[in-house]
């Protein structure tokens, strides 16, 4: 008999399909998170909470899971509508707001795993990680590297991302990418293409967000969904300071 997940057979056992169906995911940030949400839903994660206070903009359409008709619409509302059009039985909870000191604890509570796709314009992303750590919730950090995907998993028992920041610096996305390129170079696998992109970005005179491509959004979603599946079903995963990186530049 054909079912929604009948083509998942062999890759995913029936009992595993049942586990991930009710495994509650929190998505902080609905940019790259919009693509992750759909990939996870299609695999069988049907209990997803999404938090973001932004509206869809034209510049989002090169890499995020929205269409032109969504411009000006709340990101959370737009992605909820899309997810329910795929699976009307899914439990999609949205909070159309930014995570801040007042709501962070109530939003994080009652989830088994979190994805931190928040912008590093404040210390909220690091507070998000710390609070998840206190509550025993693993956190995935996804990064769009244009031609490649980067994901770090923060374990409740392990290090947090700010551990790689220097004393006089605040952690941000660029620091993470520089850490990864140094790590890869040390282990004899240099990624010069990423190093070149970072240098070009740092030379830009305007204060602009990092460049990102649709290629990496879908790569990141695939990597994150695989990690979500492994954590939910008790399989081992690499945790920070190790990381996952997948690129089409190899």
ROLUM-252038 format. One record per atom (N, C-alpha, C, CB): residue in three letters; x, y, z. Coordinates in steps of 0.001 Angstrom, whole numbers, plus 524288, in hexadecimal, padded with zeros to 5 digits. Glycine has a CB too. Layout:
# ROLUM-252038
ALAXYZ;...
This chain:
# ROLUM-252038
UNK8034A7FB5380000;UNK800008000080000;UNK80372804E680000;UNK7FC4580002804CE;UNK8022E8089D7FCA0;UNK8052D80D6C7FC58;UNK803B981102800DD;UNK804468102C7F718;UNK807AB8131780377;UNK806E1816EC80798;UNK80A8881B838069E;UNK807D78147B80D18;UNK80A0881F94809C5;UNK80D5D824318091A;UNK81321822C280918;UNK80C4A8282880D68;UNK8149481F1680C83;UNK81A2381DE080D31;UNK81B988187D80B19;UNK81B9581E36812EA;UNK818788166080796;UNK819908111A805B1;UNK81EC1810C2802C2;UNK8152980F488022D;UNK8207D8150C80065;UNK82579814E67FD9E;UNK82A22815B380149;UNK8258A8190A7F95A;UNK8290E8168A80647;UNK82D4F816CC80A21;UNK82F2E8115980BB9;UNK82B85819D380EFB;UNK82C5F80D4D80A0A;UNK82D77807F680BBB;UNK8332F8068E80AD6;UNK829ED80419808DA;UNK83503802F980DDC;UNK83A668010780DF5;UNK83E058050E81070;UNK83C487FFB080861;UNK83DCF809F980E8E;UNK8410680E0A810FE;UNK83F4080F0A816A0;UNK840C08132780DC7;UNK83A1F80F0781761;UNK837E88103681C85;UNK8343A80BCD81E1C;UNK834FA8159181C7A;UNK835318098E822AA;UNK831ED8054882496;UNK82CAC8077282689;UNK834C78023E82907;UNK828938043182675;UNK8236D8060482833;UNK823728085382DB6;UNK81F9880190827FB;UNK8266B805E983150;UNK82686808038369E;UNK8295F80D41836C8;UNK829248041F83A59;UNK82D5780DFD8337E;UNK83018812F583336;UNK82C8981730830F3;UNK835158126B82FE7;UNK8295C815AB82D23;UNK825A88195C82ADC;UNK821D181B4182F0C;UNK822AF816D08263D;UNK8204C817BC83275;UNK81CD081936836B3;UNK81F6681CD183AA3;UNK81ADA8146A8396E;UNK8246D81BE483BA3;UNK8274F81F2583F62;UNK827BA824C383D69;UNK82CD181CE08405E;UNK8295D8256F83883;UNK82A3C82ABF8369E;UNK8251882DBA835CA;UNK82D5382A9783189;UNK820D782AE883503;UNK81BC082D7783443;UNK81A6F830FD838E5;UNK817688295983382;UNK81BA582F3B83D99;UNK81A378322684249;UNK81EE4834C1844EE;UNK8178D82E918461B;UNK8233D8350F84236;UNK827FF8374A84476;UNK827F083D2D84397;UNK82D00834C784202;UNK8274C84021847B8;UNK8265D845BD84744;UNK82B54848D084600;UNK82400847C684C46;UNK82B1684BCB841C2;UNK82F7684EF883FE5;UNK82E25854BA8409F;UNK830B784DC583A0E;UNK831EA857BC84287;UNK8316585D68842DD;UNK8350685FE183ED7;UNK832A985F6D8487E;UNK832D88631D83B77;UNK835D9865E583786;UNK8360F86BAB838EE;UNK833778651A83206;UNK83A8A86D6B83AD9;UNK83B3F872ED83BF7;UNK83D74875A18372C;UNK83ED8873B8840B8;UNK83A29878978346B;UNK83BDD87B1482F94;UNK839768787082AE2;UNK841C787AFD82F25;UNK8370B87B7E8278C;UNK833F68794F8233D;UNK8361D87AEE81DF3;UNK82E4A87B02823B2;UNK83B4387BEE81DB4;UNK83DCD87CDA818BA;UNK83F76877A681688;UNK842828809781949;UNK8444687607817B3;UNK845FC870C681634;UNK8429886CAF818E7;UNK84BD286FEE81798;UNK8405286E2E81D58;UNK83CD486A9E8201F;UNK8380A8691B81CF9;UNK83B2286D0B82529;UNK8367186C788194D;UNK831DA86B3F81616;UNK832DD8668C81290;UNK8304E86FFE812C3;UNK837B0865F6810C6;UNK839148618580D77;UNK839D085CA1810CB;UNK83E17862B280A52;UNK83C4785D3B81549;UNK83D01858D8818E8;UNK837B5856A781A8C;UNK8402C85A9481DC9;UNK8340885A2981BA3;UNK82ED48587B81D6F;UNK82C39854E981975;UNK82B5685D3D81E7B;UNK82C8A8564D81471;UNK82A07853098107C;UNK82CC084DD180FDC;UNK829E7855D880B4A;UNK831EF84DD580FE2;UNK834CF848EE80F53;UNK8338F84540813D8;UNK83ABA849F780F0E;UNK83374847698189D;UNK832458443B81D39;UNK82CB18422D81D02;UNK83319847698223D;UNK8290D8457681B61;UNK82396843D381AFF;UNK822FB83F698170E;UNK820198487581974;UNK8257183FDD8129C;UNK824E983BDC80E8C;UNK8274A836A981041;UNK8278083DB38097C;UNK82B32836D8813BA;UNK82D5B831F8815C3;UNK829AA82F6B819AB;UNK832A5832F581851;UNK82680832A881C55;UNK822C68307282003;UNK822738332782547;UNK8240D82AFA820DD;UNK8257A8374C8261B;UNK824FE83A6082AEC;UNK8201383DBA82A76;UNK82A0083DE082BE5;UNK81C3783C9982DBC;UNK8172F83F3782D2A;UNK815E2842DF831B4;UNK812F383B3682C9F;UNK8198D843A983538;UNK8189284711839B6;UNK81CD184B49839CB;UNK81881843DD83EFD;UNK81BAC84FB38375E;UNK81F91853C083681;UNK81DA18590283876;UNK820F885419830BB;UNK820DA85B9A83B9C;UNK81FC6860EE83D61;UNK8238C864A183AA7;UNK820438616784374;UNK82186868E483888;UNK824B086C9383589;UNK8240987209837D2;UNK8232486C7F82FAA;UNK82876874AE838BA;UNK82869879E483B15;UNK82B6C87DB0837AD;UNK82ABD879C3840A2;UNK828EA882058363C;UNK82B8B8862883349;UNK827FA88AEF8332D;UNK82CEE8844F82D97;UNK82A4188F8F8334F;UNK827268945783321;UNK827848973A82DFF;UNK828C7897E383768;UNK82A548950782A3E;UNK82B1E897AD82534;UNK826AE896A682161;UNK8303F895F3822C8;UNK8265689A1681D7E;UNK822DC8995281910;UNK8262D897CF81452;UNK81F8D89E5A817F3;UNK823CE895508108A;UNK82691893A280BD1;UNK828038986A80891;UNK8232C88FC480890;UNK82CED8988D806C1;UNK82EDD89CC080372;UNK830B689A7F7FE39;UNK8335A89FC280633;UNK8311389DE57FA60;UNK832AF89C2B7F52D;UNK83801899777F552;UNK832DB8A0CF7F16C;UNK83BA589B837F866;UNK840ED8994E7F895;UNK8411A893EA7FB16;UNK8448289CEF7FB85;UNK83CDE892467FD9A;UNK83CA688D057FFE0;UNK83BE2888CA7FBC4;UNK8384788CB6803D9;UNK839C588A487F746;UNK837F08865B7F383;UNK83C54883747F0C0;UNK83488888EB7EF81;UNK84138885517F141;UNK8457A882807EEA8;UNK8470987D957F198;UNK84A31886067EE11;UNK8451587CE37F686;UNK847098787D7F999;UNK84340876697FDAD;UNK84BEB87A087FC3B;UNK83F09879357FECF;UNK83B6B87793802E6;UNK836738755080082;UNK83A1687C3180680;UNK83364872A4803AC;UNK82F0886F80801C8;UNK829F9872AD8014F;UNK82E2C86AE180567;UNK82A41876CD7FE20;UNK825C087A3B7FD61;UNK8251A87B6B7F793;UNK8266287F5D8008F;UNK8208E87D8E7F62F;UNK81F7A87F137F0CD;UNK81E14884DC7F0B7;UNK81AFE87BB47EE67;UNK81DCD887127EC00;UNK81D1488CB57EB79;UNK8181488E947EE2E;UNK81CF288E367E5B5;UNK8140B88B617EE05;UNK80F1888CDC7F076;UNK80F8888D5D7F664;UNK80AEB888E67EF1C;UNK813BC88B257F8A1;UNK8147E88B747FE52;UNK81700890908000E;UNK817D3886EF80027;UNK81900893B37FC63;UNK81BB2898867FDE4;UNK8181089C0780116;UNK81DAD89B787F8FD;UNK819F889DC180595;UNK816DF8A0FB8091D;UNK813CD89DE380D1B;UNK813378A4438060E;UNK813BA898AE80C7A;UNK810E7895408101E;UNK814A28937E81470;UNK80E8A8906980D33;UNK812928929D81916;UNK815CC8908A81D51;UNK8183288B5C81B98;UNK8128988FD382267;UNK81D4F88AB881C78;UNK81FEA885EA81AD8;UNK81D7E8811A81D5A;UNK825AB8862C81C2D;UNK81C2A8818682254;UNK819F287D0382506;UNK814B787B65822AB;UNK8194887E3482AD0;UNK8117E87F3682154;UNK80C6387DFF81EF7;UNK80D1687B868199D;UNK80903882F681E81;UNK810C687D9E8168A;UNK8119987BA181140;UNK8138E8760281158;UNK8157987F1880E4D;UNK81753874DD814CA;UNK8197586F8B814DB;UNK8159986BB68174C;UNK81EA986F68817DB;UNK8128D86D8581B17;UNK80E8C86A0381D4B;UNK80AAD8685E81915;UNK80B9F86CB3821DD;UNK8090986C19815F2;UNK8055886AE1811BC;UNK807B8866E880DF4;UNK803C586FE980EC3;UNK80CB68679980CB0;UNK80F44863F780911;UNK80FB185E8A80B74;UNK814B6865F98078F;UNK8115685E448105D;UNK812038592D812E2;UNK80CD1856458134F;UNK81470859DA81852;UNK808AC8590A814A2;UNK803928567A81522;UNK80156854F580FCF;UNK7FFBB85A0E817FD;UNK803168578B80BAB;UNK80164855F48066C;UNK803ED850CC804E9;UNK802BD85A348025A;UNK8085684F8F8075F;UNK80B0084A9280676;UNK808B684653809EC;UNK810E884B1A80777;UNK807E2847A180EE4;UNK805B9843DE812A3;UNK801EC846AF81640;UNK80A278412A815D9;UNK7FCE68469581500;UNK7F8F98494E81823;UNK7F8828473381DB8;UNK7F3BF848F18157B;UNK7FA808428181EA4;UNK7FA1C8402A823D7;UNK7FEAA841A282765;UNK7F9CF83A4D8235E;UNK802808445C8254A;UNK8070A845D88286F;UNK80575849D682C9B;UNK80B6B84819824E8;UNK80856849C4830D9;UNK8076C84D808351F;UNK80B84851D5834A7;UNK807B684ABD83AAC;UNK80A07856088320D;UNK80D9885A6583113;UNK80C0585EF08349E;UNK80D8085C1282B29;UNK80F608603F8384E;UNK80E6A8649483BE3;UNK811F58691783A62;UNK80F56862ED841AE;UNK80FD086DCC83A14;UNK8130A87246838A6;UNK812A58768C83CC9;UNK8116A8746983346;UNK816F08796383D58;UNK8172187E0C840AA;UNK819388826F83D3B;UNK81AAA87D32845BD;UNK815CB8861283BE4;UNK8175688A5483875;UNK819D188EB183BB8;UNK8129088C698354F;UNK81E9488DB483D80;UNK8215A89172840C7;UNK827258902D8409E;UNK81F438915D8467D;UNK82A4B893D28426A;UNK82FD5892D38430B;UNK830C58909C8487F;UNK83314897E084225;UNK8348B88D25848F7;UNK835E588AFD84E16;UNK838FA88F1885119;UNK83919885CC84D8D;UNK837538901A855ED;UNK83A08893ED85931;UNK83A62891EE85EC7;UNK837378994485908;UNK83C788952E86236;UNK83D398938D867A9;UNK838188923986A5D;UNK83FFF897D286AB1;UNK833D6894A7868AE;UNK82ECF893DF86B4B;UNK82C1E88ECE869C1;UNK82B408985F86A1F;UNK82CE888D0A864E7;UNK829E68887686322;UNK82D318839C8622F;UNK8270C889C885E37;UNK8325D8841A862A1;UNK835D187FD5860F7;UNK834CB87AC4863F2;UNK83B7C8816D861A9;UNK833FB87B1C8690E;UNK833488764C86C19;UNK82E2E8739C86ACC;UNK8337C87779871E9;UNK829EC8769986A47;UNK824DD8743886920;UNK824D2871D0863AB;UNK8207E878478699F;UNK827A98742386004;UNK827D48721285AB5;UNK82AE986CFA85A75;UNK82A368761585702;UNK82F4A86CC185D3C;UNK832AF8682485D00;UNK8305C8636585FBD;UNK837EB8696485F64;UNK82D8886449863E6;UNK82B7785FEB86715;UNK8284485C19863CD;UNK828138620886B92;UNK82873857268656B;UNK8252D852FB86330;UNK826B28516385DA2;UNK81F92854B186334;UNK82BA18523785C29;UNK82D7E8504085722;UNK831FD84C728580C;UNK82F3E854D285386;UNK83290848BF85479;UNK836A3844C68550D;UNK83BAA8463985243;UNK834B583F9B85306;UNK83B4D8498E84E62;UNK83FE884B3184B6F;UNK83ED2850978492D;UNK8414A8472D84702;UNK842FE853B384880;UNK8424C859048468C;UNK8461085A0B8420A;UNK8432485D0B84AF7;UNK8446C85D8A83E98;UNK847C085F6A83A56;UNK848608654483B06;UNK8456585E0E834D1;UNK84D36866F083BAC;UNK84E5C86C6F83CA3;UNK84FFF86EFD83784;UNK852B286D10840DA;UNK84C2387145834D2;UNK84D328740A82FF1;UNK84C4A879DF830B8;UNK849B9871EC82B75;UNK84D6887BB68357E;UNK84CA688133836D8;UNK8513788476834DD;UNK84C07881DB83CCA;UNK8502488965833AF;UNK8544788CF48320A;UNK8579188E90836BF;UNK851F4891D182F51;UNK85CAB88ECA835F9;UNK860318904983A3D;UNK860D28963A83A87;UNK8659388DAC83986;UNK85C66898EA83B00;UNK85C6B89E9683BAA;UNK85C148A01984169;UNK857E78A10B838A6;UNK85B7589C2E844C8;UNK85B4689D0584A6E;UNK85D658981F84D0C;UNK8559089E4884C5B;UNK85D14897F48523D;UNK85EEE8934B85500;UNK85AA488F35855B0;UNK86117894CF85A4E;UNK856168902085361;UNK851B188C76853F0;UNK852FE88704851D4;UNK84CE388E988511D;UNK855998867584D4B;UNK856E08812984B7D;UNK85A2087E0D84F66;UNK859C4881748465F;UNK85DD5880A285209;UNK8610D87DEC855E7;UNK85DEC87CB885AD2;UNK865DD8813285748;UNK85A618804385C55;UNK856EA87F2D860C6;UNK8534F87A9785F83;UNK853A68841586231;UNK8519587A5C85AA3;UNK84E5487608858C1;UNK85126870DB859B4;UNK84D05876B3852D7;UNK85622870A68582B;UNK8593686BE1858E1;UNK859DD86A8285EA7;UNK85E9386C7E85654;UNK85B1586E67861CC;UNK85C0386D7586762;UNK8571C86B6086A0E;UNK85DD68728186A17;UNK852A586DAC868CC;UNK84DC686BED86B39;UNK84C5C8666E86969;UNK8494F86FBA869F4;UNK84D368655286467;UNK84C478600086278;UNK84FD885C2486540;UNK84D2385FB585C81;UNK854B085DB68661D;UNK8586F85A5D868CD;UNK856908591F86E54;UNK85DD685CFA868F8;UNK8549985D1B8710D;UNK8528785C5887654;UNK84DFE858818765A;UNK850CA8618D878A6;UNK84AE38589287231;UNK8464085546871E2;UNK8475A8500186F43;UNK841FA8581E86EF0;UNK84C4C84F0586DE0;UNK84DB984A0B86B78;UNK84BF784976865DE;UNK84B8A845B586E8E;UNK84B7D84DDF8630C;UNK8499C84DCF85DA9;UNK84E2D84E8D859DE;UNK8456F8521B85CD2;UNK84F3F84AD885668;UNK8535484BA48526B;UNK851C88500B84EB0;UNK8544F8468584F4F;UNK855B4852E584CBC;UNK854AC8574984936;UNK857DD856A184434;UNK855FB85C9584BE7;UNK855498575183FBC;UNK857F18574883AB3;UNK858B985CE3838D6;UNK854D0854138369F;UNK85D7085E16836FD;UNK85E9786332834AF;UNK85FA98627982EE1;UNK86356865DB83774;UNK85C1D8644982B79;UNK85CF3863C2825D4;UNK85F48868B682374;UNK857CE862738231C;UNK862C78680981FA7;UNK8653486C7B81D01;UNK8652286B9F81720;UNK86ADC86D4F81EF0;UNK8639286FAC81455;UNK8637A86FA080EA6;UNK868AE871AE80CA8;UNK85EDC872EE80C7C;UNK86BD086E5080A3E;UNK870F386FD780829;UNK870DE870558023A;UNK8751D86BDF809CB;UNK86C50871408000D;UNK86BEB8720E7FA66;UNK86C2B86D047F757;UNK8702E875A17F893;UNK870F286AFA7F6AC;UNK871B9866007F3EF;UNK87249861837F7D2;UNK87695866487F060;UNK87171862907FCC8;UNK8720C85E7F800B6;UNK86EB085F708057E;UNK877A985E138024F;UNK86DF585B5B8087C;UNK86AC185B8B80D39;UNK86E1385A47811F2;UNK8661B857BB80CD9;UNK86D2485D0E81625;UNK86FDD85C3281B10;UNK86BD985BBC81F69;UNK873CE860AC81C35;UNK86C63857B4822A4;UNK868E78570082728;UNK86C248555F82BDD;UNK86492852D9825FD;UNK86B68858258302C;UNK86DE1856BD8351F;UNK869A685511838ED;UNK8712185B5E83761;UNK86AB2850F183BDB;UNK866FC84EF583FB9;UNK869128502B84527;UNK8660F848F783F08;UNK8660B8531484825;UNK867828546684D75;UNK864EE8508085128;UNK865EB85A1D84ED2;UNK8681D84D5A853AB;UNK86626849668574A;UNK8655E84BCF85CAA;UNK869ED844B28579C;UNK8616684A1A85F92;UNK860B884C00864F1;UNK8657884AF18685C;UNK85BF28497F86763;UNK868A684711866E9;UNK86D49845BD869FB;UNK8724F84825867CD;UNK86DDF83FE086A3E;UNK871EA84AF98635E;UNK8769D84CBC860B1;UNK8777885297860C2;UNK8767784AF585B40;UNK87B028544485D53;UNK87C67859C585CDE;UNK8783D85CC8859DC;UNK881B585A5B85A31;UNK877FE861EA85ADE;UNK8749B8655B857D5;UNK877F08687885401;UNK8716F8691285B75;UNK8757086AF985041;UNK8784986D9B84C1C;UNK87BA48721E84E0D;UNK8748A86F8E8481A;UNK879F6874BF85239;UNK87D03879308540D;UNK8824C8778E8564C;UNK879F487C2E8581F;UNK8832887270856CF;UNK8882E8708B858CE;UNK88C9A8718A854E6;UNK887D686AAF85A0D;UNK88B47872A184FF6;UNK88F62873A484C12;UNK890458797584B43;UNK88DFA87117846DE;UNK88D3C87CBE84DF7;UNK88DF38826884D74;UNK8927088434850E6;UNK888E18855D84EE7;UNK895558880E84F09;UNK8998288A4F85222;UNK8972688DC985665;UNK89D5488D7584EA1;UNK89A4888EEC85A60;UNK89858891E485EE0;UNK896258973385D56;UNK89CAE892A1862D1;UNK89868899B68597C;UNK896B889EF5857F6;UNK8930189EF18534C;UNK89B6C8A246856B5;UNK890ED89A50851ED;UNK88D7A899E284D6B;UNK888598973E84EDA;UNK89028896E18490D;UNK884528989E84BE9;UNK87F59895EE84C6D;UNK87EE6891E484814;UNK87AB7899D984C41;UNK87C7688D9084954;UNK87BD18897A84567;UNK877E788B4084146;UNK87A028844E847F6;UNK878F5889FA83C56;UNK8752C88AC883826;UNK8761D886B9833E4;UNK8758F8906D835E4;UNK873108871182FBB;UNK873528831F82B9E;UNK878B9882E782912;UNK86F2E884378277D;UNK87B238876D82843;UNK880438878B825B7;UNK88458884C582911;UNK881F788D3A824A6;UNK884158858782E43;UNK887C7882EB831C5;UNK8874287D028314B;UNK886E2884A38377A;UNK8827587B2F830B3;UNK88194875918302C;UNK883FE8738582B1E;UNK87BB28745683050;UNK8833A8765A826DF;UNK885558749C821D9;UNK88B4C874B6821FB;UNK883438781381D57;UNK88D8A878AB82469;UNK8933C878F4824D6;UNK8955F8747C8282F;UNK894E387E3F82728;UNK892768731182C41;UNK8940886E9682F72;UNK894158699D82C19;UNK8904A86DEB83432;UNK89018868ED828F7;UNK88FAA8643B825B4;UNK8940786402821A6;UNK88A5386411822F9;UNK895288685F81F25;UNK899508685381B32;UNK89EA28673681DB2;UNK8997786D9581841;UNK89F808694582261;UNK8A4718682182520;UNK8A4BE8626182695;UNK8A4FB86B8B82A16;UNK8A069860408285C;UNK8A01185ABB829DC;UNK8A1458574482524;UNK89A8F8597182C19;UNK89EC88587D820B4;UNK89F8C8555081C02;UNK8A52A855B481A0E;UNK89BC085704817B0;UNK8A76C85A4D81A60;UNK8ACCF85B0A818AB;UNK8B085857E481C20;UNK8AE4A860E3818C4;UNK8AF83857FB82143;UNK8B2CD85514824EE;UNK8B2D084F42823AA;UNK8B0ED855F382A8D;UNK8AE4584D398221C;UNK8ADD0847A5820F7;UNK8AEF88465881B39;UNK8A860845C38225F;UNK8B15F849FB81879;UNK8B315848E681325;UNK8AEC7848F180F1E;UNK8B5B3843D0812FB;UNK8AA5E84B8F81052;UNK8A60884BE380C9E;UNK8A4698519980BEC;UNK8A1548488980E82;UNK8A7F5854E880A0D;UNK8A6BE85A838099A;UNK8A22785B8E805F1;UNK8AB8685D7E807AE;UNK89F1D85F7D8074C;UNK89A978610F80425;UNK89B83866B18025D;UNK8954A8608A80756;UNK89F0A867477FE90;UNK8A09586C8C7FCF1;UNK89BFC86FAB7FAD4;UNK8A4D986C417F8D5;UNK8985686D0A7F86C;UNK893E386FDF7F63B;UNK890D2872AF7FA80;UNK8904C86C1F7F33F;UNK89060870417FF24;UNK88DA3872DC80370;UNK890F48776080581;UNK88C6286EEE807E6;UNK89605876718060B;UNK8997F87A8F807ED;UNK8993187F5680466;UNK89F24878928083D;UNK8990687E7C7FF43;UNK898BD882D87FB8A;UNK8939B885D97FC1B;UNK89951880D27F5E8;UNK88F4C883017FCD8;UNK88A398858C7FD7B;UNK88A34888EC8026A;UNK885CD881717FDB9;UNK88C48886D2806B1;UNK88C6C889C080B9C;UNK88FA888EB780B01;UNK88EA9886598100A;UNK8941088E5280872;UNK89764892ED807B7;UNK894AE8970C80469;UNK89C92891618052D;UNK892168955E80036;UNK88F36899107FCF3;UNK88AD189BAA80000;UNK88D008964E7F824;UNK8882E8989E8032F;UNK883E589ABC8065D;UNK885EA89EC980A3D;UNK881118964E8094F;UNK88A4689DA980CAC;UNK88C788A13C81090;UNK88E758A64D80E12;UNK890E889E8D81385;UNK88F7D8A63180902;UNK8914B8AAE180646;UNK88CCF8AE77804A5;UNK8946A8A9548017F;UNK888058AC82804CC;UNK8839B8AFC580324;UNK883328B49E80697;UNK87E728ACA080353;UNK882718B90D80416;UNK8825D8BDF7806FC;UNK87D4D8BEB380A00;UNK8832A8C2838034C;UNK879048BCE1807CF;UNK873FE8BD4580A7E;UNK873828B8EC80E8E;UNK86F6D8BCFD80688;UNK870428B9E181288;UNK86F128B5D38165C;UNK86A848B2A581430;UNK86DBA8B83981BE7;UNK86BB78AE1281234;UNK867DA8AAD180F8C;UNK867BC8A565811FD;UNK8690D8AA72809A7;UNK863478A2B981197;UNK8632B89D498135F;UNK86689899E980FD1;UNK85D8289B2F81384;UNK8685889567811B3;UNK86BA68920180E7D;UNK868D28903F80987;UNK86D6388D39811A5;UNK86BB088F728053A;UNK8694888D6D80070;UNK867C0887B68012D;UNK86D0C88E027FBBC;UNK8634F886397FEF2;UNK86163880DE7FF87;UNK85EA387F2A7FA86;UNK85DA38806B80445;UNK85EB287A0F7F983;UNK85C52877E67F4C4;UNK85848873B97F619;UNK8608C875997F12C;UNK854CF872C47F25E;UNK850DA86EB07F30F;UNK8535B8694C7F38B;UNK84CFC86EBE7EE7D;UNK857CF8688A7F0E5;UNK85A82863787F10B;UNK85B4D861B77F6A5;UNK85FD0863C87EE34;UNK85D93865307F9C6;UNK85EDD863C87FF2B;UNK85A0F8633B80298;UNK86277867CF8017E;UNK855ED8663E8017B;UNK8512A865C0804AB;UNK84F158603380489;UNK84CF08698E802C1;UNK84F1285DE37FFE5;UNK84D028588C7FF74;UNK850F08548480177;UNK84B95857567F9C0;UNK855ED8558D800BC;UNK859DC852168030D;UNK8597685222808FF;UNK85F67853B980154;UNK85907856CF80B3E;UNK8589085755810EF;UNK853B385488812E5;UNK8586685D228128A;UNK84F5C855388102C;UNK84A81852A8811CF;UNK84B1D84CBF811E6;UNK846028542F80E2C;UNK84DCF84AA280DFC;UNK84EA8844FB80DBC;UNK852128431F81242;UNK8512E8437A80881;UNK8565E845F78133A;UNK859E1844768177F;UNK8570B844CE81CBC;UNK85ECC847F88178D;UNK854418492081D99;UNK8516C849CE8228D;UNK84D59845868235F;UNK84EC584F2C822B2;UNK84A828443F81F43;UNK846678404E81FCC;UNK848B583AF28210C;UNK843238400381ACA;UNK84D24839B481EB3;UNK84FC6834C981FF6;UNK85176834BB825A8;UNK85487833F281C62;UNK853988391C82786;UNK8553C8397182D05;UNK8508283909830A1;UNK8583683E9B82E0F;UNK84C5083BB582F4B;UNK8478683B5A83269;UNK845BE835AE832E2;UNK8432783EB582FF7;UNK845D2832F882E82;UNK8443682D7782E7B;UNK847C482A3483200;UNK8444882B45828DD;UNK84CDD82B018318F;UNK85087827F1834B5;UNK84FDA828F583A89;UNK8561E8292983319;UNK84F3082DD883C02;UNK84E6A82F1184190;UNK8495082CBF84387;UNK84E748350484276;UNK8453082D668407F;UNK8400582B7E84226;UNK83FEA82593842D1;UNK83BDE82D1F83E31;UNK842EE822CE83FA4;UNK842DF81D0E83FC9;UNK8478E81AC6842B7;UNK842C681AE583A40;UNK84A5081E1784593;UNK84E7881C30848F9;UNK8538081AAB8464D;UNK84C95817B984BDD;UNK8545E81CAC8419F;UNK8593681B8083ECF;UNK85D5C81F9F8401D;UNK8583781B49838CD;UNK8625381E5083FAD;UNK866778221384108;UNK866CC8269783D26;UNK86BBC81F4D8414D;UNK8684782B2183F1D;UNK8693A82FA883BC8;UNK86E458325483D87;UNK864888338A83BF7;UNK870B383528839F6;UNK875488384083B5F;UNK8737883D3383E21;UNK878A18399A83676;UNK8763B83EB084244;UNK874D18437384515;UNK879658474384524;UNK873188422984AB4;UNK8781584C38845C1;UNK87BFE85057845D4;UNK87FF184F4E84A2C;UNK87965855BA8468E;UNK8851984FDD84910;UNK8877E852F2844E3;UNK888008504283F90;UNK88CB38548F84697;UNK8862E84B6883F02;UNK885C384918839CA;UNK880F084B5883725;UNK88579842F983A0F;UNK8805684A4E83224;UNK87C0184C9B82F38;UNK87B0C8496382A53;UNK87D258526782DCB;UNK876D084A8F827B3;UNK8758D8481C822AF;UNK8763584C2B81E60;UNK86FDE845D4822B0;UNK878DC84AA981A37;UNK8794484E20815B8;UNK878A184AF8810BA;UNK87E8985113815B9;UNK8754B84CF680D43;UNK8746B84A728083C;UNK874DA84EA780409;UNK86EF58479D80809;UNK877EF84DA88000A;UNK878BE851927FBFA;UNK878CF84F107F697;UNK87DD58548A7FCEC;UNK8771B852087F2AE;UNK877668502C7ED51;UNK87C70851F97EAB4;UNK872AD852107EA34;UNK87FF7854537EDBC;UNK884E6856477EB8E;UNK88956852527EBEF;UNK8867B85B3F7EE52;UNK8886C84DCE7EE3D;UNK88C82849D87EEA3;UNK88DBE847847E944;UNK88ADA845827F275;
